[in-house]
Amino acid sequence: MSLELKIKGNWNELKGKLKERYAELTDDDLAYAEGQEDQLLGKLQKKTGAAKEELSKLLFEDSKK
C-alpha cells in the first residue's frame, strides 16, 4: 500500500492527531490532495516549526497501525 493510500484512508484521524499536537493548525493548513504529500509536509513544517522527520513519523508510521 502506498503512503498516499495510507494517508487518504486515515486522513480524518490523522488530522485530529495533528490538531491535538499543534493547536495552531487550521483546516486550510490540513487541506490534503492526493499525491501532494511533500507539499503537505512542507506546509506543516512551516506552520509548526516541527522537523520533517517528526511529521513524517506521525503521518506515515502511525498510519501503518
N, C-alpha and C positions, 0 to 999 in steps of 0.2 A: 504494500500500500504506500502510495506516495505521501510526502509531507503535506502536499496540497489537500489530498483527500482527508487526512487526519485532522487538519485544521477545520476544513469545511464541516466535517461530521460532528465536531465537538465545539464549534465556534461560540455558541451561546454560553457554554460552561466556561470556556477559556476567557471570554470577555468578563464574566463575573469575577474570576480569579484576578485578572489584571486590574479591574476596578477596585477590588479589595486591597490589593497591594499598592496600587498607585492611584490614589483618590483623585488626583488632578486630571485623569484621563476622561475624555468626553466620548459620546457615541460617535462623533465625527472622527476623533482620533482612532477609533477602533473600527472604522469602516474597512471591511475586508473584501477584496475582489479576488476571485480565483486567479492563481498564477502571480499574485502580487506580494508574495511573502517577503521579499527583500525590501520592497517599499514600506511595507507594514513595519518591519523590524527597524528600519531607519527612522520612521516617524515616531515610533515608540521610544527609541533611544534618545532622540532629540527632545522629546517631551518630558521623559522621566530622568534622563541622565544615567540610566542603567546601562551596564555593559551588554554588548550584543550577545555574548555567551550566556549571560544570566537570562535574558529574554528568550533566547533560542531554547534554553533548557526548559523554561516554564511553558513555552508554547509547544515544542515538539516532543520533549521527553515525557511530560505529563500526559500528552495526548495518546501515548502508547498504551496507557493503562485501560 
